[in-house]
Amino acid sequence: MEIRIYNPDLYRIGQVENQTSLIWTRKFFEAGNFEIHAPITSRNLELFTKGNIVSIKGAKEAGVIEDLEKEESDIKNEITVKGRFLSSYTDRRIIRGTVNYDNAKIEVVMRELLSACVPIPLVELGELHGFDDRVSFQATYRNLQVVLTKIAKFGLIGYRFTPDFDEHKIVFDTMKGVDHSFAQSTNNRVVFSEDYNNLTNAIYKFNDQALKTKAIVGGQGDGAQRVVVEVGGGSGLDLREMFVDARDLSPEDLTAAQYKEVLKQRGYEALQEAIEAESLECETAPEINFKYKSDYDLGDIVTIKKKSWGLYMNKRITEIQEVYEYGGGYVVPTLGDPLPETIDWGN
């Protein structure tokens, strides 16, 4: 796998072909990442520098070098290069002031939030797809990447920065996966199963310790005058409650009904992070039975069957790791909802 290196202005400055390992991890709702291991040479040291852009053949995404480690000993001479995909540039921006959205289209909201921030060099808006998924929320001086990821997960809409190396620009794009599961009959069906020999080295994970089913959200006000809303539900042992302090959300310039909707959205966000996590990782060759990026891709919904575990699920591919080493390659899709990382969404 040839690794192409560009400067921050997207002009090609060279390529690397002597790497020993490349791991290219794509994610649907947030920035993916990469890791490269290569020998230390004068040329590699020149190319692998902070801020340079990494691209591989056939990839829609590209990454920016953020982490370098060099190791030299009697048995090792290696440089390790890591970074995140270009959409991580949004981690460098803050939403200025307060923004309010009432039942607004998520795709439009994402574009407006990006456009309102300090411009990111080379970045421009791509095609408007017309997705109708909507959201009501308020944000004040919050990290742009955090907010984009939260509303992307809420609306099941992915986003990415796609480089155009010919035009020297980066295009912000949103996307929705295709349902290829056995729960539908419109699109071709894709199944990962022992019967198809495309479900090897499988790791199934389930955890409901953090699960909450109802959020009680407290807005501004004191005592009986405090505005409180509830979202979610459940009863008996299935009811798992949580309290969300949302005093930071202001009712200014909002009707009472609009303010309650904003508080409800904060509750939905909290419940998104308190999920019953269920996921399956497996290794598969990119062209066994179903061709990667042709029959299925990141964000698509597929069917998983593992008879020996009594497992049958229709799940979204939320992450795909491409691994290239020892002259070959394979992919590791993650299907479903892995345990969320602990993030302070108020930042």
C-alpha positions in Angstrom: 0.0 0.0 0.0 1.5 3.3 -1.2 1.3 6.1 1.3 1.2 9.5 -0.3 2.3 12.6 1.7 1.1 16.1 1.1 1.9 19.4 2.8 -0.9 21.2 4.7 -1.8 23.0 1.5 -2.5 19.6 -0.2 0.5 19.7 -2.5 2.1 16.3 -2.9 5.7 16.2 -1.6 6.4 12.4 -1.8 5.4 8.9 -1.0 6.4 6.1 1.4 6.5 2.4 0.3 8.8 0.9 2.9 6.3 0.9 5.9 6.0 -2.3 7.9 2.5 -1.6 9.1 -0.4 0.7 8.3 -3.6 0.8 10.3 -6.3 3.0 8.8 -9.4 3.3 11.1 -12.5 4.9 9.6 -15.3 6.1 11.9 -18.8 7.1 10.9 -19.8 9.7 13.6 -16.4 11.2 14.3 -12.9 11.6 13.0 -11.0 8.4 12.2 -7.3 7.8 12.8 -4.2 6.1 11.5 -1.0 4.6 12.6 2.1 3.9 10.5 5.3 2.0 11.4 8.3 2.5 9.1 12.1 2.4 9.2 13.9 5.6 10.1 15.5 7.0 6.9 16.4 10.5 6.0 13.5 10.6 3.5 10.9 9.3 6.0 12.1 11.8 8.5 11.6 14.5 6.0 8.1 13.4 5.0 6.8 12.4 8.4 6.6 15.8 10.0 3.9 17.4 12.1 1.0 18.8 10.1 1.7 16.9 6.9 -1.2 15.1 5.3 -1.3 11.3 4.8 -3.4 9.6 2.1 -3.8 6.1 0.7 -5.1 4.8 -2.6 -8.8 4.4 -2.7 -9.5 6.3 0.5 -12.0 9.2 0.7 -10.5 10.4 3.9 -7.0 11.6 4.7 -5.2 12.1 7.9 -3.0 14.8 9.5 0.2 13.8 11.4 -0.1 14.7 15.1 2.1 12.2 16.9 5.6 11.0 16.2 7.8 8.5 18.0 11.3 7.5 17.0 13.1 4.5 18.4 16.6 3.3 17.7 18.4 0.4 19.3 20.5 -2.7 18.4 17.3 -4.5 17.3 15.0 -1.7 16.3 15.1 1.3 13.9 11.5 2.6 13.6 9.4 5.7 13.4 5.8 5.5 14.5 3.4 8.0 13.0 -0.1 8.7 14.3 -2.9 11.1 13.7 -6.5 11.7 13.1 -8.5 12.3 9.9 -9.0 15.8 8.5 -12.4 16.2 10.2 -10.4 16.5 13.4 -9.7 20.1 12.3 -13.1 20.8 13.9 -11.5 20.0 17.3 -9.6 23.3 16.8 -12.7 25.5 16.7 -15.2 26.8 19.3 -18.8 27.7 18.7 -18.8 31.4 19.6 -21.6 32.8 21.7 -24.9 31.0 22.0 -26.7 29.2 19.2 -30.3 28.0 19.4 -32.0 25.6 17.0 -35.7 24.6 17.2 -36.6 21.5 15.2 -34.0 22.3 12.6 -32.6 20.0 9.9 -29.4 18.4 11.3 -27.6 18.5 8.0 -28.2 22.2 7.7 -27.3 22.8 11.4 -23.9 21.0 10.9 -23.1 23.2 7.9 -24.1 26.4 9.7 -22.1 25.6 12.8 -19.0 25.0 10.7 -19.5 28.1 8.7 -20.0 30.3 11.8 -16.7 29.3 13.3 -13.3 30.9 12.5 -12.7 29.6 9.0 -10.6 26.4 8.6 -8.1 26.8 5.8 -9.1 25.1 2.5 -12.4 23.8 3.9 -15.6 24.5 2.0 -19.2 23.1 2.2 -20.1 20.2 -0.1 -23.4 19.1 -1.6 -26.6 19.5 0.5 -28.2 16.1 0.4 -31.6 17.1 1.8 -31.7 14.8 4.9 -34.8 15.6 6.9 -33.6 14.5 10.4 -34.2 17.3 12.9 -32.9 18.5 16.2 -33.6 21.2 18.9 -30.6 22.3 21.0 -28.6 25.1 22.4 -24.8 25.4 22.6 -22.7 28.1 24.2 -18.9 28.2 23.6 -18.7 24.5 23.0 -16.1 22.5 21.0 -17.3 22.3 17.4 -16.2 18.6 17.0 -18.0 17.6 20.2 -21.2 19.2 19.1 -21.0 17.8 15.5 -20.4 14.3 16.8 -23.3 14.5 19.3 -25.9 15.6 16.8 -24.5 13.2 14.1 -25.2 10.3 16.5 -28.6 11.7 17.4 -29.6 11.9 13.7 -27.6 8.8 12.5 -25.8 11.1 10.0 -22.1 10.7 9.4 -19.7 13.5 8.4 -16.2 13.8 7.1 -13.7 16.1 5.4 -12.8 14.9 1.9 -9.6 16.2 0.4 -9.6 17.3 -3.3 -5.9 17.2 -4.0 -6.3 18.5 -7.6 -8.2 21.6 -6.5 -6.3 21.9 -3.2 -9.5 22.1 -1.1 -11.2 20.1 1.6 -14.9 19.4 1.3 -17.2 19.0 4.3 -19.7 16.2 3.5 -22.5 14.4 5.4 -23.7 10.9 4.6 -26.1 8.2 5.5 -25.5 4.5 5.5 -27.5 2.0 3.3 -29.6 -0.7 4.9 -28.2 -4.1 3.6 -29.7 -6.2 6.4 -32.2 -9.0 6.2 -34.7 -6.7 7.7 -35.3 -5.1 4.3 -35.8 -6.2 0.7 -34.9 -3.1 -1.3 -31.1 -3.3 -1.3 -28.8 -6.2 -1.8 -28.3 -8.1 1.5 -25.0 -8.5 3.3 -24.4 -11.0 6.1 -21.4 -11.7 8.2 -21.6 -15.4 9.2 -19.6 -18.5 9.7 -21.6 -20.0 6.8 -20.1 -17.3 4.5 -16.6 -17.8 6.0 -16.4 -14.0 6.6 -16.7 -13.9 10.4 -13.3 -14.8 11.8 -11.6 -13.8 15.1 -15.0 -12.5 16.3 -15.2 -10.5 19.5 -18.7 -9.9 20.9 -19.1 -7.3 23.7 -22.2 -6.5 25.8 -22.4 -4.2 28.8 -25.4 -2.5 30.4 -23.8 -1.2 33.6 -24.0 2.4 32.4 -27.5 2.1 30.9 -30.0 4.7 31.8 -33.6 4.8 30.4 -35.0 8.0 31.7 -33.4 11.4 32.0 -34.8 14.1 34.4 -33.4 17.4 33.1 -33.3 20.5 35.3 -33.0 23.9 33.7 -32.8 27.3 35.2 -34.8 28.4 38.3 -34.8 27.5 42.0 -37.0 25.1 44.0 -40.5 24.8 42.6 -39.8 27.4 40.0 -37.1 25.3 38.3 -37.9 24.1 34.8 -37.8 20.3 34.8 -38.5 18.0 31.9 -38.3 14.2 31.5 -37.4 12.1 28.5 -37.2 8.3 28.1 -39.1 5.8 30.1 -39.3 2.4 31.6 -40.9 0.7 34.6 -40.0 -1.7 37.4 -36.4 -2.9 37.2 -36.3 -1.8 33.6 -36.5 1.9 34.7 -33.0 3.4 35.2 -33.1 7.1 36.0 -30.5 9.8 35.8 -30.5 13.5 36.6 -29.0 16.0 34.1 -28.1 19.5 35.4 -28.7 21.9 32.5 -28.6 25.2 34.2 -26.2 26.4 31.5 -29.0 26.4 29.0 -30.7 29.8 28.9 -34.4 30.5 28.1 -33.4 33.9 26.7 -35.1 34.6 23.3 -37.0 31.3 23.6 -40.6 30.6 24.3 -41.4 28.3 27.2 -42.1 25.4 24.8 -38.9 26.0 22.9 -36.9 26.0 26.1 -38.4 22.7 27.2 -37.4 21.2 23.8 -33.9 22.4 24.3 -33.8 20.8 27.7 -35.2 17.6 26.3 -32.5 17.5 23.7 -29.9 17.7 26.5 -31.6 14.7 28.1 -31.5 12.7 24.8 -27.8 13.6 24.6 -27.2 12.2 28.1 -29.1 9.0 27.3 -27.0 8.5 24.2 -24.0 8.2 26.4 -25.7 5.9 28.9 -26.5 3.1 26.5 -26.7 -0.6 26.6 -23.5 -1.2 24.6 -23.5 -4.2 22.2 -21.0 -4.6 19.4 -19.2 -7.2 17.4 -15.7 -7.0 15.9 -14.5 -9.5 13.3 -11.8 -9.9 10.8 -12.7 -10.4 7.1 -10.9 -10.3 3.8 -12.0 -7.2 1.8 -13.3 -9.4 -1.1 -14.7 -12.5 0.5 -18.4 -13.0 -0.5 -19.1 -9.3 -0.2 -16.8 -6.7 -1.5 -15.7 -3.9 0.8 -16.7 -0.4 -0.4 -18.9 -2.0 -3.1 -21.3 -4.3 -1.4 -21.0 -2.6 2.0 -19.2 0.4 3.5 -18.9 2.4 6.6 -22.3 3.5 8.0 -24.2 0.7 6.4 -26.5 -1.7 8.3 -25.8 -5.4 7.8 -26.8 -8.7 9.3 -24.6 -10.7 11.7 -25.2 -14.4 12.3 -23.1 -16.6 14.7 -25.0 -19.8 15.3 -22.7 -21.2 17.9 -23.3 -18.1 20.1 -27.0 -17.9 19.3 -26.3 -14.5 17.9 -28.5 -12.7 15.2 -28.3 -8.9 14.8 -28.9 -6.2 12.3 -26.3 -3.6 13.1 -24.7 -0.5 11.7 -21.0 -0.5 10.8 -19.8 2.3 13.0 -16.1 1.7 12.4 -13.9 -0.1 9.9 -10.2 -0.7 10.5 -8.1 -1.4 7.5 -4.9 -3.2 8.3 -2.0 -3.5 5.8 1.1 -5.5 6.8 3.3 -8.4 5.7 2.4 -7.8 2.1 -1.3 -8.3 2.6 -4.4 -6.7 4.1 -7.7 -7.3 5.9 -10.5 -5.2 7.4 -11.9 -5.3 10.9 -15.5 -3.9 10.9 -17.1 -2.9 14.2 -20.9 -3.4 14.1 -23.2 -2.0 16.7 -22.7 0.3 19.6 -19.3 -0.1 21.4 -18.9 1.3 24.9 -18.7 5.1 24.6 -15.6 7.0 25.6 -16.0 9.2 28.7 -16.3 12.7 27.4 -17.2 16.0 29.1 -19.8 17.2 26.7 -20.0 20.5 28.4 -16.5 21.5 27.1 
